[in-house]
Amino acid sequence: MSEQTDIRPVAYPPETILTTEQVARWLQVSERTVKAWPLPRLKLPGSTVRFSAGQVLAYLEGRPAA
């Protein structure tokens, strides 16, 4: 029997604060891509970076479709 991976889309409330890893999984891209994109981010003390789900969605919705 093979192990199945859960690939259902994740839905985050707009007020959710996400890590780089969570954003990458959510958008199905690499963490490196998330870091390279000019997404709105929250810079915390040290090198900690977080993302607001609502701000990420707003940014993506404002971009023209390819």
N, C-alpha and C positions, 0 to 999 in steps of 0.2 A: 504494500500500500504506500503510495507516495504522499509526502507532506504537501498540503496546499498552503499557499500564501494568501493572506487576506489582502485584496487589492481594491476594496471599496474606497471611494473617495472620502476624504476627511472633510467635515464641515466644522469650522471653528466660529464661535461667536465673535463679533467684531472687537470686543474688548479683550480677547485672549492675547497674552504675551507669549511669543514663540521663540525658540532657539533657532539657530541657523540650520541645525539638523532637521527640526520639525518643518521649517519652511521648505527645505529641499525635498523632503518626503511628500509634503502637501502638493507642491508644484511639479513633482516628479522630475526633478533636475538634480544635479550634483551640488554639494555644499560649495564647491568652488564657483559654480555658476551663480549661486545666491550671493556669494561674497563679491562677485564681479559686477552684478547688476546694481544700478543706482536705486535700490529699494529704500524707502524711508526706514530708518533704524534708530533704535534707542541705544546710545552709548553709555554704559554704566562704568563705575570705577574699575580700574585695571583694563583688561582687554575684553571685558564682557560686552557682548552685543546681543540685543533682543529686537524682535520685530512685533509690531502690532498687527494682528490679523486684519483689522479694518483698514489700516493704512496700506497694507500690501494689496488688498483687494482694490482699493480706490486707485492705487498706482497702476495696477494691471488693467483695470477697466478704462483708464484714461489713455492708454496706449493704442495707437492705430493697429488694426488687424493686419497681419502679414499676408 
